[in-house]
């Protein structure tokens, strides 16, 4: 059983900087995002991982590479960001002009994934991470990692809403005896 699962959210992109929902659109890191990814690597220096997984989208895989784990990482489609459907590329404020009070965690997105569908994907990732013969490291995206954290804690996928997650941060999921817990959340590397 993995003792800890370390979560690394990708560095800044133009869309994350502008607060645009970025699901399947393959946006590269900004220069600042690349520097942030290198800081992720500095924070992880000296740690070894039995399993390193990354989303195939370049903002996550590039963060993984710049952090120094690209040569050992395995790509997993289950770590793709939430499919925002018709809301891809839009800001929450714009969506709320049409759907007052909208939130992805409660209301989903037309022609996109539901929270439960994202939850099913991350459950497969967690199964693999828990089976690792040591610690696991996952490079992915804000909303999918929030759902993954809720599932680690035994909460429904929609409870990912409770875990704000900034770009280029590290979080650690672990155990206290047999209970799955948060060890570190949204660790800022600035």
PEKA-V487091 format. One record per backbone hydrogen bond with DSSP energy under -0.5 kcal/mol. CO is the residue of the C=O (numbers start at 1). NH is the residue of the N-H. Records with the same first field share a line. If there is no record, write none. Layout:
# PEKA-V487091
CO = NH + NH
This chain:
# PEKA-V487091
4 = 136
5 = 173
6 = 138
7 = 9 + 171
8 = 140
10 = 168
12 = 30
13 = 17
14 = 18
15 = 20
16 = 19
19 = 92
21 = 23 + 89
25 = 27
28 = 14
30 = 34
31 = 35
32 = 36
33 = 37
34 = 38
35 = 39
36 = 40
37 = 41
38 = 42
39 = 43
40 = 44
41 = 45
42 = 45
44 = 47
51 = 137
52 = 74
53 = 139
54 = 76
57 = 60 + 61
58 = 62
59 = 11 + 63
60 = 64
61 = 65
62 = 66
63 = 67
64 = 69 + 70
65 = 68
69 = 72 + 73
74 = 54
76 = 79
77 = 80
82 = 84
83 = 113
84 = 87
85 = 88
87 = 90
90 = 21
91 = 95
92 = 96
93 = 97
94 = 97 + 98
95 = 98 + 99
99 = 102
103 = 106 + 107
104 = 108
109 = 112
110 = 86
113 = 109
114 = 118
115 = 119
116 = 120
117 = 121
118 = 122
119 = 123
120 = 124
121 = 124 + 125
122 = 126
123 = 127
124 = 128
125 = 129
126 = 130
127 = 131
128 = 132
129 = 132
130 = 2
132 = 134
135 = 50 + 51
136 = 6
137 = 53
138 = 8 + 140
139 = 55
140 = 10
141 = 145
142 = 146
143 = 147
144 = 148
145 = 149
146 = 150
147 = 151
148 = 152
149 = 153
150 = 155
151 = 154
156 = 159
157 = 160
158 = 161
159 = 162
160 = 163
162 = 164
166 = 169
168 = 189
169 = 9
170 = 187
171 = 7
172 = 183 + 184
173 = 5
174 = 181
176 = 179
179 = 176
181 = 174 + 183
184 = 172
187 = 170
